[in-house]
């Protein structure tokens, strides 16, 4: 090791390290310059919206902003005692402003999420709020009996929290109470956990099906001469040149009860004409179509890994006395594991967030979690819940990724 | 035996070869000459289009490779990367269902044999090329096959290591008494190691003989050209007199040569003379001529002169670098001569 007190100098007397830094600076700058446009695009169009949306899953300031007096009064309230006159007067004051500012609809929607029936209560009361006189408690109860019930105020207290775990809990079929306790949703309202489980189940089945179907194809492609394998590889890639929608709708034509598959089954006597299989608009439809669409994502990494396994390994194994199966299982297969790892991860991650295909061919029991996210984004307009479900999905994926890394090892993945 | 891949042309045209027990036979030839195909047919990875293969009197054409019991060393070693050295060696024993103790014993012996003891736990990727080569060798020998095939096993090593390994393989062969069929395109490797060499070209064995015969008594122009350095003089047979032929060379002068593989009077022939058999001076009376020195290359232990002799500007002389020898200079014309027995008239 050189003496640290005397740094090595370049020919012109500057320290070598500094000189090297200057020399590398320009090339680093230009390298950075090359990625800046894409980086900016990704940040603006991808990272920022994702964070902003996911943020909504735990942050909802609507009630607190639109109903400032009520929110202040509610924050002092225990959630179990009788509502006080101050709380009622604050509510009336806020309702008057909300009606004038035309924000009452938003407030009503927010509270309605915590307790159904609140929307009409809020909108109808707001119309009369300006004419109410003190004492407001009696006046409000006179308008609607519901105002005297504890449940109503508890719903408002939950809605008034700016940072709320409520949506996250809802996406896991739990409910937040006004006193801060957490309970499970009513039996008939527990839908999310079931959907998460079904999403995982469909993804796993699709991944396994892709592996079972894709492995022999990839093996064949890798062992054929280059010209033939390139031709067949084009056939594998062909679906990529067709729109996802076209491929999915093609499956509708294939699988529907009067479709080609069922006609064939009837023709070959597998089933009778009035007892056709229901292959679509259910989970089977989702599974078949998704497996078909995701198959190339399994074949390609498998193929590129298998292509790199020299045929001499299997020959060597056979020359040493291994049968065809032993040579495959002990020598070839272990070396293709890296490709399996990559393909499985790729297909699983794609499958878990799959949307269009289950939406089109999934019917009722083929729906996945992304379909419910879409429902909350476009139909119920409950973006907060959509964001919370998305957040849960993200966490599940990251968790599975972590488990996968522990079991298989990310280092063992090879795409080619 | 014949072999064709596409049904249109024969890769191996006419192979008829008997290999003795305990022999070290090398298949030597340029790439594409069919030597590796022959080896693959022996191992069972290629099927013969026509003909039979016998191993110890037993036809093995229809026996799959894994039941032939032939050891094989591959060009790139083909050591299984996901197994340790010990597991690699133990593999052929495991598929033979040997007990654990016996396996360990044999693996140890085999590694000992190639001086790789203590490397059982290493992965192939942690070994140098030469070490991998030794392990591959040990793996092919560990199940004690009677016949071991080697497909250019030293091709990936540097020159020094290659030469060293040549001797190790040769010594192992002598010690174990196994039969080895070795494929190479390196003629010096073939000459160093083999009992017999089969020179392949164009799917046909050109010559099958021991190394010194192959070098000193090549039977055709291809072998003479392929093995070692060789001076070629073309001419026409003028008169045949028993084993000696008189040749009219293309530049008009006359020469005498040993008739090996030339036709009768009037046929074209190539005279083949090894560079080290040409001497300076005219003491040797049989074939004398003059040569103009065009280039000289200093090679340490000897000096290589390129001369223009009988109109051939690529005539090479190799003279030992001894103190008695007069050194020639470029442009000088020197008297040179060679013995009739060292000048072989071959096919063209």
Interface residues (C-beta under 8 A of the other chain):
Chain A: X310 X312 X313 X315 X316 X317 X318 X319 X320 X321 X322 X323 X324 X326 X327 X330 X331 X334 X335
Chain B: X43 X44 X45 X64 X65 X66 X67 X68 X69 X70 X71 X72 X74 X75 X76 X78 X80 X81 X82 X91 X92 X95 X96 X139 X140 X143 X149
